[in-house]
Amino acid sequence: MWGERSGLVGGSVGEVSSRRQRAGQVVLTVLLVGCLAFVLLPRIQLSSDSGLPPTDPAPAQPQRSTDTITIRWRARDLTPAAKADTICVIAGRYGRVCADFGVGMRPAVVLTAELARRGVQVNAR
């Protein structure tokens, strides 16, 4: 029975074709190399003076978007204040922004500084 089958296939039952044998060797080699890499790579450490750039980049500074608003200042906002008070403006997504100013300070300058602190640029008219 086995003898008849081996005659049809072209070889005996116990023989493995050279192509299959070579393929098995390649697969076995790849598996061994993969296992060795898995075991050995975590243990390999580069020294600090390896000449390679650092792998962790410096932390990036957050980008502050600069929104721009246009304000038509009143004459009294551009002159030194006679008394301490508060000046407010509604600035888009920032909502109501207020700044306190004292005697002798210019309300427009104080409010512009507060808006700049929040990332809003002022165009004056």
Residue frames as qw, qx, qy, qz and C-alpha x, y, z in Angstrom:
[[0.000, 0.888, 0.461, 0.000, 0.00, 0.00, 0.00],
 [0.248, -0.858, 0.116, 0.433, 2.68, 2.55, 0.98],
 [0.485, -0.194, 0.602, 0.604, 4.83, 1.36, -1.83],
 [0.328, 0.597, 0.632, 0.370, 2.10, 2.11, -4.36],
 [0.058, -0.965, -0.233, 0.102, 1.56, 5.60, -2.99],
 [0.414, -0.664, 0.315, 0.537, 5.26, 6.40, -2.99],
 [0.477, 0.133, 0.642, 0.585, 5.37, 5.50, -6.64],
 [0.176, 0.810, 0.507, 0.235, 2.62, 8.00, -7.41],
 [0.226, -0.953, -0.033, 0.201, 4.18, 10.89, -5.45],
 [0.575, 0.726, -0.286, 0.248, 7.66, 10.28, -6.71],
 [0.146, 0.530, -0.684, 0.480, 9.42, 9.31, -3.51],
 [0.455, -0.231, -0.837, 0.201, 9.11, 7.20, -0.41],
 [0.400, -0.789, -0.421, -0.203, 6.76, 8.15, 2.42],
 [0.640, -0.604, -0.152, 0.450, 9.56, 9.02, 4.86],
 [0.495, 0.114, 0.179, 0.843, 11.30, 11.41, 2.49],
 [0.032, 0.851, 0.291, -0.437, 10.75, 15.17, 2.73],
 [0.594, 0.693, 0.172, 0.370, 11.28, 17.24, -0.38],
 [0.563, -0.033, -0.127, 0.816, 14.33, 19.49, -0.36],
 [0.050, -0.528, -0.184, -0.828, 12.14, 22.59, -0.86],
 [0.629, -0.665, -0.276, -0.295, 10.09, 21.80, 2.24],
 [0.790, -0.309, -0.236, 0.474, 13.20, 20.99, 4.21],
 [0.379, 0.217, -0.011, 0.900, 14.79, 24.31, 3.21],
 [0.293, -0.621, -0.235, -0.689, 11.58, 26.21, 4.05],
 [0.756, -0.576, -0.311, 0.007, 11.49, 24.56, 7.46],
 [0.680, -0.121, -0.170, 0.703, 15.10, 25.55, 8.10],
 [0.120, 0.419, 0.092, 0.896, 14.35, 29.17, 7.17],
 [0.520, -0.656, -0.278, -0.471, 11.30, 29.30, 9.44],
 [0.809, -0.440, -0.278, 0.275, 13.25, 27.75, 12.31],
 [0.534, 0.093, -0.087, 0.836, 16.11, 30.23, 11.83],
 [0.112, -0.547, -0.155, -0.815, 13.75, 33.20, 11.82],
 [0.681, -0.629, -0.299, -0.225, 12.05, 31.97, 14.99],
 [0.778, -0.280, -0.234, 0.511, 15.37, 31.49, 16.77],
 [0.332, 0.255, -0.011, 0.908, 16.62, 34.95, 15.79],
 [0.338, -0.621, -0.247, -0.662, 13.32, 36.47, 16.94],
 [0.771, -0.559, -0.304, 0.036, 13.49, 34.71, 20.30],
 [0.670, -0.102, -0.164, 0.717, 17.10, 35.79, 20.83],
 [0.099, 0.431, 0.090, 0.892, 16.23, 39.39, 19.97],
 [0.536, -0.655, -0.307, -0.435, 13.29, 39.29, 22.38],
 [0.806, -0.474, -0.243, 0.258, 15.50, 38.02, 25.19],
 [0.658, -0.096, -0.037, 0.746, 18.65, 40.04, 24.56],
 [0.182, 0.591, 0.216, 0.755, 17.47, 43.48, 23.34],
 [0.434, -0.844, -0.187, -0.254, 15.96, 44.64, 26.65],
 [0.774, -0.514, 0.000, 0.370, 19.33, 43.94, 28.29],
 [0.578, 0.268, 0.150, 0.756, 21.36, 45.98, 25.81],
 [0.146, -0.915, -0.244, 0.287, 21.89, 49.54, 27.06],
 [0.526, 0.647, 0.003, 0.553, 23.55, 52.38, 25.25],
 [0.502, -0.341, -0.297, 0.737, 26.03, 54.37, 27.26],
 [0.040, 0.888, 0.293, -0.351, 25.35, 58.07, 27.77],
 [0.072, -0.720, 0.387, 0.572, 28.34, 59.03, 25.63],
 [0.683, 0.225, 0.666, 0.200, 27.27, 56.95, 22.64],
 [0.134, -0.196, 0.407, 0.882, 27.16, 60.00, 20.38],
 [0.026, -0.496, -0.779, -0.383, 23.49, 59.45, 19.60],
 [0.209, -0.392, 0.015, -0.896, 21.01, 62.27, 20.10],
 [0.255, 0.016, 0.754, -0.605, 18.77, 61.97, 23.18],
 [0.056, -0.317, -0.892, -0.318, 15.62, 59.97, 22.57],
 [0.095, -0.752, -0.603, 0.248, 13.40, 62.26, 24.65],
 [0.264, 0.564, 0.169, 0.764, 12.95, 65.66, 23.02],
 [0.080, -0.046, -0.418, 0.904, 12.81, 68.75, 25.21],
 [0.137, 0.610, 0.739, -0.249, 9.28, 69.48, 26.36],
 [0.184, 0.456, 0.415, 0.765, 7.57, 71.79, 23.92],
 [0.057, 0.226, 0.353, -0.906, 6.27, 75.10, 25.14],
 [0.311, 0.606, 0.728, -0.080, 2.53, 75.37, 24.59],
 [0.187, 0.257, 0.377, 0.870, 1.68, 77.62, 21.68],
 [0.109, 0.562, 0.500, -0.650, -0.46, 80.53, 22.73],
 [0.315, 0.573, 0.584, 0.482, -2.81, 81.53, 19.98],
 [0.117, -0.264, -0.115, 0.951, -2.89, 85.24, 19.47],
 [0.163, 0.728, 0.656, 0.114, -6.40, 86.51, 18.98],
 [0.194, 0.044, 0.060, 0.978, -6.83, 90.08, 17.83],
 [0.017, 0.771, 0.627, -0.111, -9.61, 92.44, 18.80],
 [0.220, 0.419, 0.137, 0.870, -10.21, 96.01, 17.76],
 [0.257, -0.668, -0.549, 0.431, -11.13, 98.57, 20.41],
 [0.144, 0.693, 0.182, 0.683, -12.31, 102.09, 19.73],
 [0.433, -0.277, -0.514, 0.686, -10.96, 103.90, 22.80],
 [0.108, -0.930, -0.332, -0.119, -12.81, 106.82, 24.36],
 [0.253, 0.755, -0.257, 0.548, -10.79, 109.95, 25.08],
 [0.529, -0.692, 0.310, -0.381, -11.02, 109.41, 28.84],
 [0.982, -0.130, 0.109, 0.085, -9.50, 105.88, 28.44],
 [0.736, 0.449, -0.077, 0.500, -6.39, 107.38, 26.83],
 [0.020, 0.744, -0.266, 0.613, -5.73, 110.05, 29.45],
 [0.260, 0.108, -0.792, 0.542, -4.45, 109.55, 33.02],
 [0.430, -0.582, -0.664, -0.188, -7.29, 108.68, 35.37],
 [0.167, -0.604, 0.219, -0.748, -8.43, 111.17, 38.01],
 [0.650, -0.367, 0.462, -0.478, -9.69, 108.36, 40.28],
 [0.132, -0.210, 0.967, 0.065, -9.20, 104.61, 40.64],
 [0.746, 0.238, 0.115, -0.611, -11.72, 102.48, 38.76],
 [0.585, -0.024, 0.794, 0.165, -12.17, 99.39, 36.59],
 [0.450, 0.485, -0.350, -0.663, -12.35, 99.13, 32.80],
 [0.635, 0.057, 0.768, -0.059, -13.92, 96.13, 31.06],
 [0.439, 0.421, -0.477, -0.634, -14.34, 94.81, 27.54],
 [0.884, 0.086, 0.413, -0.200, -15.93, 91.68, 26.06],
 [0.092, 0.633, -0.685, -0.349, -13.21, 89.80, 24.17],
 [0.632, 0.241, -0.636, -0.373, -14.62, 86.97, 22.05],
 [0.799, -0.136, -0.585, -0.034, -14.01, 83.56, 23.59],
 [0.361, 0.098, -0.600, 0.708, -12.43, 85.10, 26.71],
 [0.277, -0.736, -0.618, 0.021, -15.69, 86.73, 27.71],
 [0.135, -0.964, -0.044, -0.227, -15.63, 89.82, 29.89],
 [0.718, 0.034, -0.258, 0.646, -12.09, 90.96, 30.69],
 [0.224, -0.954, -0.118, -0.161, -11.60, 93.65, 33.30],
 [0.633, 0.160, -0.305, 0.693, -8.59, 95.53, 34.61],
 [0.367, -0.863, -0.273, 0.215, -8.28, 97.75, 37.68],
 [0.496, 0.473, -0.062, 0.726, -6.37, 101.01, 37.33],
 [0.422, -0.593, -0.385, 0.568, -5.28, 103.60, 39.83],
 [0.063, 0.957, 0.097, -0.267, -5.00, 107.36, 39.91],
 [0.043, -0.777, 0.470, 0.416, -2.69, 108.66, 37.16],
 [0.420, -0.084, 0.850, 0.307, -2.78, 105.38, 35.18],
 [0.418, 0.260, -0.393, -0.777, -4.18, 105.20, 31.65],
 [0.765, 0.065, 0.499, -0.402, -7.10, 102.74, 31.53],
 [0.795, 0.536, -0.185, -0.215, -6.37, 101.78, 27.89],
 [0.293, 0.605, -0.724, 0.156, -2.79, 100.82, 28.74],
 [0.402, -0.265, 0.768, -0.423, -3.83, 98.73, 31.76],
 [0.823, 0.251, 0.334, -0.384, -6.56, 96.88, 29.85],
 [0.669, 0.617, -0.397, -0.121, -4.27, 96.29, 26.87],
 [0.051, 0.517, -0.819, 0.244, -1.70, 94.74, 29.21],
 [0.602, -0.055, 0.668, -0.434, -4.33, 92.47, 30.78],
 [0.838, 0.444, 0.059, -0.311, -5.53, 91.33, 27.36],
 [0.465, 0.645, -0.606, 0.013, -1.95, 90.67, 26.24],
 [0.280, -0.380, 0.817, -0.331, -1.44, 88.53, 29.34],
 [0.722, 0.181, 0.571, -0.347, -4.36, 86.40, 28.15],
 [0.477, 0.011, 0.735, 0.482, -3.01, 86.15, 24.60],
 [0.338, 0.794, 0.503, 0.053, -5.21, 88.77, 22.99],
 [0.386, -0.028, 0.174, 0.905, -3.67, 91.46, 20.81],
 [0.128, 0.785, 0.440, -0.416, -5.37, 94.86, 20.69],
 [0.334, 0.341, 0.379, 0.793, -5.76, 97.00, 17.59],
 [0.052, -0.584, -0.404, 0.702, -6.65, 100.53, 18.66],
 [0.248, 0.607, 0.512, 0.555, -8.82, 102.91, 16.66]]
